[in-house]
Amino acid sequence: MNLVGISLLIIALAFVALVVFLIIVLRKTSETIDEVKKTVSVLTSDVNVTLYQTNEILSKANVLVEDVNGKVSTIDPLFTAIADLSVSVSDLNNHARHLGTRASSATSTVGKASKAAMVGKVASKVFRKKGEKA
């Protein structure tokens, strides 16, 4: 064997080693691709199930929101009436406080019976004014 033959033999062995290495790499790559395909398939089915459940939840949430909106619109007049009542009570309280202040300043000249009559008179005026507003 001359030098050229030995060189060709080394090249052939290197080529065989390269082919064997490439075969091993390609098999492992093929296995990895198969696993990726399985994973993508499982993920696709899981995503489909999740999307279906999400759509169901959203439709139920929409129904719930509509129900709550209907109930809120039903009780809205109640809160308006309560607000009006609180304003009326506050006005009555202010008038009574004012009347009490006026009555306490007039106690030196007016008896207890006339104080009660004054309170009744002012209270009746307040209620009449509220009745006219309504």
N, C-alpha and C positions, 0 to 999 in steps of 0.2 A: 504494500500500500504506500503509495506515494503521498506527498503532502496535499495534493488536490483531493485525493480520495478521502483522506482523514478530514479535511475541511468540509467536504460534502456530507460525510457521516455526522459531523458535529452539527451542521446546519439542519440535517434531517432530524436528528434527535431533538434539537431545539424547537423545530417546527412541530414535532409530535408532542412535546411537552406543552407548547403553546396551545395546540388543539385540545389536549386533555384539560388544560386549565380553562379554556373558553367553554368547553362542554360543561364543566362543573359550574362555572359562573352562570351560564345560560339556564341550567336546570334550577339553580337557586332562584334566579330571576323569575323563571316560570312559576315556581312555587309561590313566590311573593306576589306575583300578579294574580294567581288563583285566589290567594287569601284576600287580596284587595277586592276582587270581584265579589267574594262571599260577604265581606264587610259592607260593601256598597249596597248589595242586595238587602242585607238585614237593615241597614240604615234607611234605605228607601221605604221598606215596609213599616218601620218604626215611625218615620216621618209622616207617612200616610195616616197611620192610626192617630198620631198626635194632632195632625191637621183636622181630622174628623172630629176628635174630641173637643178641640178648640172651637170649631164651628158650632158644636152643640152648646158649649158653655156660653159663647157669645150670643146665640139666639135666646138662651134662657136669661141671660143678663139683660138683653133688650126687653124681654117680656117683664122682667122684674122692674126695670126702670120705668116702663110705661105704667105699671101698676102703682108704683110709688108716686109718680107724677099725678095720676088720677086721684090718689088719696090725698095728696098735698093740696090739690085744687079743691077738694071737698072740704078740707078743714081750714082753708085760707080765710073764708068769711068769719070763722070763729075767732081767729087771731085778730082780725080787723075789729070785730066787736069788742074783744077784750082790750085792745088798744084804746078804742073810743071810751070804754068804761073807765079805764085807768086815767084818762084825761079828765073825764067828768069828776071822778073821785078827787083827783088832784085839785081841780078848780074848787070843788066844794070845801076841801080842806083849807085852801088859801082863803076863801071867803069866811070860813068859820074862824080862822086865825085872825083875820082882819077884824071881824066882828068882836072877837074876844078882846082884842086890843082896844077897840072903841068902847066896848062895854066896861072894861076895867078902868078906863079914864073917866067914864060917866058914873061910876059907883058912888061917888061922893054926893051926887044930886039925885040919883035914881035908885029906887029900891030893887030888891031881888026879883020881884014879880015883873017889873017893867023890863029888866034885863032878859028874862025868859021870853017876854013878848017880842023884844027886839030880835032875839036870835030866831024865833019862829018866823018873823016877818022877812028877815034877810034870807033865811033858808027857803021860804016859799018863793021869793023873787028868783033865787038861783035855779030852783027846780022849774019855774015857769020859763026862764030864759033857755034852759036846756030843752024843755019841751018844744019851744018855738024853733030851735035849731034843728031838731030831729024831724 
